[in-house]
Amino acid sequence: MVDIASKISTKLHFYQDELDKQWFAVLDDLREGGTINMFGAPRHLVETYDVPQEFADAICIKWMEQFGS
């Protein structure tokens, strides 16, 4: 018998990873454009894409962790 909860969890993680990649691409483009300091990126996401502040903060932190020490 297949564990349905496990399959659903796996799919949710896949979709979250894909969503993260899309947001990371937006942030990469913003960084490469050099028009704003990346600490202003959450505000940019809120104002440009009308996402909640909490989401913008979380996705930017996750993106910035790629460049961590």
Backbone hydrogen bonds, N-H to C=O, Kabsch-Sander energy under -0.5 kcal/mol:
donor,donor_aa,acceptor,acceptor_aa,energy
4,I,2,V,-1.1
7,K,3,D,-2.0
8,I,4,I,-2.7
9,S,5,A,-2.5
10,T,6,S,-2.4
11,K,7,K,-2.4
12,L,8,I,-2.7
13,H,9,S,-2.4
14,F,10,T,-2.1
15,Y,11,K,-2.8
16,Q,12,L,-2.6
17,D,13,H,-2.6
18,E,14,F,-2.3
19,L,15,Y,-2.5
20,D,16,Q,-2.9
21,K,17,D,-2.3
22,Q,18,E,-1.8
23,W,19,L,-2.3
24,F,20,D,-3.3
25,A,21,K,-2.0
26,V,22,Q,-1.6
27,L,23,W,-2.5
28,D,24,F,-2.9
29,D,25,A,-2.4
30,L,26,V,-2.2
31,R,27,L,-2.6
32,E,28,D,-2.9
33,G,29,D,-1.9
34,G,30,L,-1.0
34,G,31,R,-0.8
35,T,30,L,-0.6
40,G,37,N,-2.6
41,A,38,M,-1.4
44,H,40,G,-1.9
45,L,41,A,-2.6
46,V,42,P,-2.3
47,E,43,R,-2.8
48,T,44,H,-2.9
49,Y,45,L,-2.3
50,D,46,V,-1.1
51,V,45,L,-0.8
56,A,52,P,-2.4
57,D,53,Q,-2.8
58,A,54,E,-2.2
59,I,55,F,-2.9
60,C,56,A,-2.0
61,I,57,D,-2.4
62,K,58,A,-2.4
63,W,59,I,-2.3
64,M,60,C,-2.9
65,E,61,I,-1.8
66,Q,63,W,-1.3
67,F,64,M,-1.7
68,G,65,E,-1.2
